[in-house]
Amino acid sequence: MARPSEYTLETALLICERLVEGESLRSICTADDMPGIATVFRWLDAHEQFREHYARARDCQADTLADEILQIADTPMPGVKTKITEKGTETIEGDMIEHRRLQVDTRKWIASKLKPKKYSDRVDHSHSGPNGGPIVISSTDAEL
């Protein structure tokens, strides 16, 4: 079966739905029933309605990733580590904390890029008051 290349709103909305569920565009586009990434980008360029849905889906995807962070942090992931040393092979069973940390950090980074106002660590100290001028600190306290 050939991959779809002709735009349909149904396929566009399915792509957006899968993005909201936390799936990457690369992963979505590897399915045989989905268009390739280059086709999706062409569709985004050519169809305003798809652009709007796509932007909203990416925005929602950040919230999905934040939810996944909680689940990953709260759920132990048992596994086995094998280490080869001078004494032989050492096997350790336990929580794969390093792997979970990587999963959390990756999702935090992506969420901060998709929705920086909500998930970025960056603090904005800019002033956009009515006059747009510098911030002036004044006091009426005589003892200063």
Beta strands, then each sheet from edge to edge (+ up, - down):
strand 1: 78-85
strand 2: 88-95
sheet 1: 1+ 2-
end
